[in-house]
């Protein structure tokens, strides 16, 4: 079957939504990848890697690798352990007393709340200014608009003939 006209982009978009939402990005049965559904790692549970788009992650168990959240929060509590890094884009990270993070904790455009009893084995990096997220989103937009303006200017220059000035 051949897709024509406006059906091809729609089919591609639906396939992408199915691919991201179905957990097919998970590399093993213990990887957790979710879109729009919160992830909870209960006490005694383990996960390899946790990735969440537009949702939050609550960890009370053990994550063997990294935790990455886009547009949500990471809450680590109840003596939980994360062996890798925690990264939150446009979200927040809360680390309660007694939790252990083996790697770095990084927040872009959000906030970090770290209790004194929380252990971080790597660096604590806070790009908490929400204006940074806006700036990072505006730079490509401005570049794209400048490219469109350049193309329009070039097309006008090539299509519209110049008229010599009359004396």
PyMOL commands that set and color helices and strands:
alter all, ss='L'
color gray80, all
select helices_A, chain A and resi 7-21+130-159
alter helices_A, ss='H'
color red, helices_A
select strands_A, chain A and resi 32-35+39-41+46-47+50-53+57-59+62-63+67-70+73-76+81-82+86-89+92-95+100-101+105-108+111-114+119-120+124-127
alter strands_A, ss='S'
color yellow, strands_A
deselect
rebuild
show_as cartoon
